[in-house]
Amino acid sequence: MGYNSCMNLAAGILVTISAVIHASWNYSSKKNGATAAYFFAAVLASGVMMTPILFWYREVIGRLPAVFWLLVVLTGLFEAIYYISLTSAYQTGDLSVAYPLLRAIPVVLVALISLVIQDGRQPEGIGWLGILLVALGCLLLPLASFRKINLESYLTLSCMYALLAGLGTTGYSLVDDRALRLLQGYQVGELGRAGTAIFYLEVQAASTLAFMGLYLLINRAEGRRLTTVIPGQLGMAARTGFMVSATYALVLVAMSLASSVSYVVAFRQQSIPIGAVLGMALQAEPRHPPRMVGIGLVFVGLVLVAAA
C-alpha cells in the first residue's frame, strides 16, 4: 500500500469515528429541540474547554499571516449560518428529511468548486461516481414512495433551511481546508496534526461565537432563550459542544491526511445511514423503500470514494 493510500485509510478511520459522533449529536439536538441559543452555549462551553491550548501556541499566534485570520473570520460566518439554519430546519421539519439534505449538498458543491478552481485536490475517476451515488442516495432518503418523486417533497421551509445549512457546511469545509494547510507551517513543539486541529477549533469557536452573538442580539426572541438555556441546559449544551468539537477535530486531522478535501467531505456522509438507523430504531421512523435504497446507494458511494 502506497503512502497516499495509507494516509487516505487513516483519514477514513478518523472520519468514520467522526460520523458516528456527528449523527449522535444531531439526533440528540432534534430530539431535545435545540435552538440557536443552545448552540451558542454549546460553542461557548467547547471554547472554554479548549482555552489551555492557546498557551501552547502563544509564541506563534503573533506570527500568523493576516490571510489566516481572514479565513478564521470567514469560517466563523459559515459556522454560524450552519448552526442557525440547522436548528431552524429541525424545528420546521423531520430529521429524516433535513439531515440527509444538509449532508448531501456539500458533497456535490465541494467537489464542483474544487474542480472549478483547479486546486489539485478534486476527485478523479470512480471518486466522481461515488460522490454522485452519495448525493443520489441522500436525495432518495426523504421520499416515502418511488411514485411520489416530485419537487414539492423538497420545497418546504425545512428543506430551505437545510439548503442554507448545507451551504454553510460547504463554505467552512473549503475555508478550513485552506486555513489548516496554512497553519501546519506554523506548528509548535510536538503537538503535531492533532494539536494544530485543536488550536484551529479554538480560534474558530471564538469567531463563530462572535457571529452567533450578533444573531442573538438581532433576533430578540432567540436572545431571550439564552437566559433559560444557561441555567437549565448548560450541562447538556456543554456535552453537545464537546461532541461537536471532537467530531470536527477528527475531520480537520483527516483533511490534513487525505489527498482530497472532496473525499473527506463525501466520506463523512456515512453519518447519514447511521442517522437513519438511529431514527428507525429509536424513533420508530418508517422504513420506506426509497429510504432503504438511499442508504444502500450512500454505502456503495462511500466505498467507491474510499477506493479512489
C-alpha positions as CSV (number, residue, x, y, z in Angstrom):
1,M,0.0,0.0,0.0
2,G,1.4,3.4,-1.1
3,Y,1.9,6.4,1.2
4,N,-1.2,8.2,-0.2
5,S,-3.3,5.1,0.3
6,C,-2.2,4.7,3.9
7,M,-2.9,8.4,4.6
8,N,-6.4,8.0,3.0
9,L,-7.0,4.9,5.1
10,A,-6.1,6.7,8.3
11,A,-8.3,9.6,7.3
12,G,-11.2,7.3,6.5
13,I,-11.0,5.7,10.0
14,L,-10.9,9.1,11.7
15,V,-13.9,10.3,9.6
16,T,-15.8,7.1,10.4
17,I,-15.5,7.8,14.2
18,S,-16.4,11.4,13.5
19,A,-19.6,10.3,11.6
20,V,-20.9,8.2,14.5
21,I,-20.5,11.1,16.9
22,H,-22.0,13.6,14.4
23,A,-25.1,11.5,13.8
24,S,-25.5,11.1,17.6
25,W,-25.4,14.8,18.5
26,N,-27.7,15.7,15.6
27,Y,-30.2,13.1,16.7
28,S,-30.0,14.4,20.3
29,S,-30.4,18.0,19.1
30,K,-33.5,17.2,17.1
31,K,-35.0,15.1,20.0
32,N,-34.3,17.9,22.5
33,G,-35.5,20.8,20.4
34,A,-32.1,22.6,20.3
35,T,-32.1,26.3,19.3
36,A,-29.5,28.8,18.2
37,A,-29.2,30.0,21.8
38,Y,-28.5,26.3,22.8
39,F,-25.7,26.0,20.2
40,F,-24.3,29.4,21.3
41,A,-23.9,27.9,24.8
42,A,-22.5,24.7,23.3
43,V,-19.8,26.5,21.3
44,L,-19.0,28.7,24.3
45,A,-18.6,25.7,26.6
46,S,-16.4,24.0,23.9
47,G,-14.3,27.1,23.5
48,V,-13.7,27.4,27.3
49,M,-12.7,23.7,27.5
50,M,-10.1,24.2,24.7
51,T,-8.6,27.5,26.0
52,P,-5.4,26.0,27.5
53,I,-4.2,25.0,24.0
54,L,-3.7,28.7,23.3
55,F,-0.8,28.8,25.8
56,W,1.0,26.2,23.7
57,Y,0.7,28.4,20.7
58,R,1.3,31.8,22.4
59,E,4.7,32.2,20.6
60,V,3.3,31.5,17.1
61,I,0.0,33.4,17.3
62,G,1.6,36.8,16.5
63,R,3.5,35.4,13.5
64,L,0.4,34.0,11.7
65,P,-0.3,35.9,8.5
66,A,-3.2,38.2,8.0
67,V,-4.8,35.8,5.5
68,F,-5.1,33.2,8.2
69,W,-7.1,35.5,10.4
70,L,-9.3,36.4,7.4
71,L,-10.0,32.7,6.9
72,V,-10.9,32.5,10.6
73,V,-13.5,35.3,10.2
74,L,-15.0,33.5,7.2
75,T,-15.2,30.1,8.8
76,G,-17.0,31.7,11.8
77,L,-19.6,33.3,9.5
78,F,-20.2,30.0,7.7
79,E,-20.3,28.1,11.0
80,A,-22.9,30.5,12.4
81,I,-25.0,30.1,9.2
82,Y,-24.8,26.3,9.6
83,Y,-25.9,26.2,13.3
84,I,-28.7,28.7,12.9
85,S,-30.0,27.0,9.8
86,L,-29.6,23.6,11.3
87,T,-31.8,24.4,14.3
88,S,-34.4,26.1,12.1
89,A,-34.5,23.0,9.8
90,Y,-35.1,20.7,12.7
91,Q,-37.7,23.0,14.2
92,T,-39.7,23.1,11.0
93,G,-39.3,19.5,9.7
94,D,-38.2,15.9,10.2
95,L,-34.7,14.8,10.9
96,S,-35.0,12.1,8.2
97,V,-35.6,14.9,5.6
98,A,-33.4,17.8,6.8
99,Y,-30.3,15.8,7.9
100,P,-29.8,13.9,4.6
101,L,-30.2,17.1,2.5
102,L,-27.9,19.3,4.6
103,R,-25.3,16.5,4.4
104,A,-25.7,15.8,0.7
105,I,-25.3,19.3,-0.6
106,P,-21.7,19.8,0.5
107,V,-20.6,16.6,-1.2
108,V,-21.5,17.9,-4.6
109,L,-20.7,21.5,-4.1
110,V,-17.2,21.0,-2.6
111,A,-16.3,18.6,-5.5
112,L,-17.6,21.1,-8.1
113,I,-15.8,24.1,-6.6
114,S,-12.5,22.1,-6.3
115,L,-12.9,21.3,-10.0
116,V,-13.6,24.9,-11.0
117,I,-10.7,26.4,-9.1
118,Q,-8.4,23.5,-10.0
119,D,-6.8,23.3,-6.6
120,G,-5.3,19.9,-7.4
121,R,-7.5,18.1,-4.9
122,Q,-10.6,17.4,-6.9
123,P,-11.8,13.8,-7.2
124,E,-11.0,11.6,-10.2
125,G,-12.4,8.5,-11.8
126,I,-14.6,6.4,-9.6
127,G,-14.4,9.1,-6.9
128,W,-16.8,11.2,-9.0
129,L,-19.1,8.2,-9.4
130,G,-19.0,7.6,-5.7
131,I,-19.9,11.3,-4.9
132,L,-22.8,11.2,-7.4
133,L,-24.1,8.0,-5.8
134,V,-23.8,9.6,-2.3
135,A,-25.8,12.6,-3.5
136,L,-28.5,10.5,-5.2
137,G,-28.8,8.3,-2.1
138,C,-29.3,11.3,0.1
139,L,-32.0,12.7,-2.2
140,L,-33.9,9.4,-2.0
141,L,-33.9,9.2,1.7
142,P,-36.7,11.7,2.4
143,L,-39.1,10.1,-0.1
144,A,-42.0,7.9,1.1
145,S,-42.6,6.3,-2.2
146,F,-40.9,6.0,-5.6
147,R,-44.3,7.0,-7.1
148,K,-44.2,10.4,-5.3
149,I,-40.9,11.8,-6.6
150,N,-41.6,15.5,-7.1
151,L,-40.1,18.9,-6.3
152,E,-42.9,19.5,-3.7
153,S,-41.2,17.0,-1.4
154,Y,-38.2,19.3,-1.1
155,L,-39.8,22.8,-1.5
156,T,-40.6,23.1,2.2
157,L,-39.4,25.6,4.8
158,S,-37.3,22.8,6.5
159,C,-35.7,22.0,3.2
160,M,-34.8,25.6,2.6
161,Y,-33.1,25.8,5.9
162,A,-31.4,22.5,5.2
163,L,-30.1,24.1,2.0
164,L,-28.7,27.0,3.9
165,A,-27.1,24.7,6.4
166,G,-25.5,22.7,3.5
167,L,-24.1,25.9,2.0
168,G,-22.7,26.8,5.4
169,T,-21.0,23.4,5.6
170,T,-19.6,23.8,2.1
171,G,-18.2,27.2,3.0
172,Y,-16.5,26.2,6.2
173,S,-15.2,23.0,4.7
174,L,-13.3,24.8,1.9
175,V,-12.1,27.6,4.2
176,D,-11.0,25.2,6.9
177,D,-9.1,23.1,4.4
178,R,-7.1,26.2,3.3
179,A,-6.6,27.5,6.8
180,L,-5.4,24.2,8.2
181,R,-2.9,23.7,5.5
182,L,-1.6,27.2,6.0
183,L,-1.4,26.6,9.8
184,Q,0.6,23.4,9.5
185,G,3.6,25.5,8.5
186,Y,3.5,27.1,12.0
187,Q,3.3,24.0,14.2
188,V,5.0,24.4,17.6
189,G,6.6,21.7,19.8
190,E,5.2,18.2,19.5
191,L,1.5,19.0,19.1
192,G,1.5,17.8,15.5
193,R,-1.7,17.5,13.5
194,A,-4.0,16.9,16.5
195,G,-2.7,19.9,18.4
196,T,-3.0,22.1,15.3
197,A,-6.6,21.0,14.8
198,I,-7.5,21.8,18.4
199,F,-5.9,25.2,18.1
200,Y,-7.8,25.9,15.0
201,L,-11.0,24.8,16.6
202,E,-10.4,27.3,19.4
203,V,-10.0,30.3,17.2
204,Q,-12.8,29.0,15.0
205,A,-15.1,28.8,18.1
206,A,-14.3,32.4,19.0
207,S,-15.2,33.6,15.5
208,T,-18.4,31.5,15.5
209,L,-19.4,32.9,18.9
210,A,-19.0,36.5,17.6
211,F,-21.4,35.9,14.7
212,M,-23.9,33.9,16.7
213,G,-23.8,36.5,19.4
214,L,-24.6,39.1,16.8
215,Y,-27.5,37.0,15.6
216,L,-28.9,36.7,19.2
217,L,-28.7,40.5,19.6
218,I,-30.7,41.0,16.3
219,N,-33.2,38.1,17.0
220,R,-34.6,39.2,20.4
221,A,-36.7,36.1,20.8
222,E,-33.7,33.9,20.3
223,G,-31.6,36.1,22.6
224,R,-34.1,35.7,25.4
225,R,-33.9,31.9,25.1
226,L,-30.3,32.1,26.2
227,T,-31.5,33.1,29.7
228,T,-33.2,29.8,30.0
229,V,-30.6,27.7,28.3
230,I,-27.7,28.7,30.6
231,P,-29.4,27.8,33.9
232,G,-31.5,24.8,32.6
233,Q,-29.5,23.2,29.8
234,L,-25.9,24.3,30.2
235,G,-24.7,20.8,31.1
236,M,-26.4,19.3,28.1
237,A,-25.1,22.1,25.9
238,A,-21.6,21.5,27.2
239,R,-21.8,17.8,26.3
240,T,-23.0,18.8,22.8
241,G,-20.2,21.3,22.4
242,F,-17.7,18.6,23.3
243,M,-19.2,16.2,20.8
244,V,-19.2,18.8,18.1
245,S,-15.6,19.7,18.8
246,A,-14.5,16.1,18.9
247,T,-16.3,15.5,15.6
248,Y,-14.7,18.3,13.7
249,A,-11.3,17.9,15.3
250,L,-11.2,14.4,13.8
251,V,-12.3,15.8,10.4
252,L,-9.6,18.5,10.5
253,V,-6.9,15.9,11.1
254,A,-8.4,13.8,8.3
255,M,-8.2,16.8,6.0
256,S,-4.5,17.1,6.6
257,L,-4.0,13.4,5.8
258,A,-6.3,12.9,2.8
259,S,-5.3,13.7,-0.8
260,S,-8.6,15.5,-1.5
261,V,-10.9,17.5,0.7
262,S,-13.7,16.3,-1.5
263,Y,-13.1,12.7,-0.4
264,V,-13.2,13.7,3.3
265,V,-16.5,15.7,2.8
266,A,-18.0,12.7,0.9
267,F,-16.8,10.1,3.3
268,R,-18.4,12.0,6.2
269,Q,-21.7,11.2,4.7
270,Q,-21.7,7.7,6.2
271,S,-23.3,9.6,9.1
272,I,-26.5,9.6,7.0
273,P,-27.2,5.8,7.2
274,I,-26.1,5.9,10.8
275,G,-28.6,8.7,11.5
276,A,-31.2,6.8,9.5
277,V,-30.7,3.7,11.7
278,L,-30.9,5.8,14.8
279,G,-34.2,7.3,13.6
280,M,-35.7,4.0,12.6
281,A,-34.5,2.1,15.8
282,L,-35.1,4.8,18.4
283,Q,-37.8,7.0,17.0
284,A,-39.7,4.3,15.1
285,E,-39.5,6.2,11.9
286,P,-41.0,4.3,8.8
287,R,-38.7,2.2,6.7
288,H,-39.9,3.4,3.3
289,P,-38.4,1.6,0.2
290,P,-36.7,4.8,-1.1
291,R,-35.1,5.3,2.2
292,M,-33.6,1.8,2.3
293,V,-32.4,2.1,-1.3
294,G,-30.9,5.5,-0.5
295,I,-28.9,4.0,2.4
296,G,-27.6,1.4,0.1
297,L,-26.5,3.9,-2.5
298,V,-24.8,6.0,0.1
299,F,-22.9,2.9,1.3
300,V,-21.8,2.0,-2.2
301,G,-20.8,5.6,-3.0
302,L,-18.7,5.7,0.1
303,V,-16.9,2.5,-0.8
304,L,-16.1,4.0,-4.2
305,V,-14.9,7.3,-2.7
306,A,-12.6,5.4,-0.3
307,A,-11.2,3.2,-3.1
308,A,-10.5,6.2,-5.4
